[in-house]
Amino acid sequence: NDESYLDKPFRVRRKKLEEVVEPIPKKFEFAERLVTDDPERANEFYEQALSEGKEGLIVKNLDAVYQPGSRVGYMVKLKPVMEPLDLVIIGAEWGEGKRAKWLDSYLLAARDPDTGDFLSVGKMATGLTEEQFEEMTNMLEPLITSQAGKTIEVKPKIVMEVGYEEIQKSPKYESGYALRFPRLRRFRTEVKDLDDVDTLNRIKTLYKQQPGRKNESDA
């Protein structure tokens, strides 16, 4: 109707957009959002996004007008700032339901520089597309060395660049550490030498660099 919405607050522009645009499932959809002034609810929403393999959140000022090319006073990106890790897959699990034909949970490992062994540091099970699940299954099946139920072990060969929110100590994995909300950033197909996989020493260093943990011992 020739009415400009550039100077209208974000809450008004978003409402109008939802009124005039018809979403198309799987093709064109509105981003999931939460409107709240409760920090706990906001943090839960943030952690949900990370657990689903998303990079983080965009926090927007509901009263801000549209400012092309500028985020100041309008929005801020909220995402983990931990350095990514190059890790190798040493195991996986077959999925369930519509994912039953794919390996959809991947056991990630770092290299022990003293022994050369690969020690598990976490499982990645979210954030991939169906095409990526199929691609991963095709790459991993020829590498299977053993299987027990739905769980397989594979020859260490496929290296991934992995993002995550933080590193925690955990007895659940062989390394003694666990990545929180690990997610695929990219395949490191150019990595041919497994000596280039990140080491347990680097994970320990990154763990200590996290806020509030600089004075912790390795014990």
PEKAHU-V202019 format. One record per residue. N is the residue number from 1. SS is DSSP state (H for helix, E for strand, - for the rest). Layout:
# PEKAHU-V202019
{{N | SS} {N | SS}}
This chain:
# PEKAHU-V202019
{{1 | -} {2 | -} {3 | -} {4 | -} {5 | -} {6 | -} {7 | -} {8 | -} {9 | -} {10 | H} {11 | H} {12 | H} {13 | H} {14 | H} {15 | H} {16 | H} {17 | H} {18 | H} {19 | H} {20 | H} {21 | -} {22 | -} {23 | -} {24 | E} {25 | -} {26 | -} {27 | -} {28 | E} {29 | -} {30 | -} {31 | -} {32 | -} {33 | -} {34 | -} {35 | -} {36 | -} {37 | -} {38 | -} {39 | H} {40 | H} {41 | H} {42 | H} {43 | H} {44 | H} {45 | H} {46 | H} {47 | H} {48 | H} {49 | H} {50 | H} {51 | H} {52 | -} {53 | -} {54 | -} {55 | -} {56 | E} {57 | E} {58 | E} {59 | E} {60 | E} {61 | -} {62 | -} {63 | -} {64 | -} {65 | -} {66 | -} {67 | -} {68 | -} {69 | -} {70 | -} {71 | -} {72 | -} {73 | -} {74 | -} {75 | E} {76 | E} {77 | E} {78 | E} {79 | E} {80 | -} {81 | -} {82 | -} {83 | -} {84 | -} {85 | E} {86 | E} {87 | E} {88 | E} {89 | E} {90 | E} {91 | E} {92 | E} {93 | E} {94 | E} {95 | -} {96 | -} {97 | H} {98 | H} {99 | H} {100 | -} {101 | -} {102 | -} {103 | E} {104 | E} {105 | E} {106 | E} {107 | E} {108 | E} {109 | E} {110 | E} {111 | E} {112 | -} {113 | -} {114 | -} {115 | -} {116 | -} {117 | -} {118 | E} {119 | E} {120 | E} {121 | E} {122 | E} {123 | E} {124 | E} {125 | -} {126 | -} {127 | -} {128 | -} {129 | -} {130 | H} {131 | H} {132 | H} {133 | H} {134 | H} {135 | H} {136 | H} {137 | H} {138 | H} {139 | H} {140 | H} {141 | H} {142 | -} {143 | -} {144 | E} {145 | E} {146 | E} {147 | E} {148 | E} {149 | -} {150 | -} {151 | E} {152 | E} {153 | E} {154 | E} {155 | -} {156 | -} {157 | -} {158 | -} {159 | E} {160 | E} {161 | E} {162 | E} {163 | E} {164 | -} {165 | -} {166 | E} {167 | E} {168 | E} {169 | E} {170 | -} {171 | -} {172 | -} {173 | -} {174 | -} {175 | -} {176 | -} {177 | E} {178 | E} {179 | E} {180 | E} {181 | -} {182 | -} {183 | E} {184 | E} {185 | E} {186 | E} {187 | E} {188 | -} {189 | -} {190 | -} {191 | -} {192 | -} {193 | -} {194 | H} {195 | H} {196 | H} {197 | -} {198 | -} {199 | E} {200 | H} {201 | H} {202 | H} {203 | H} {204 | H} {205 | H} {206 | H} {207 | H} {208 | H} {209 | H} {210 | -} {211 | -} {212 | -} {213 | -} {214 | -} {215 | -} {216 | -} {217 | -} {218 | -} {219 | -}}
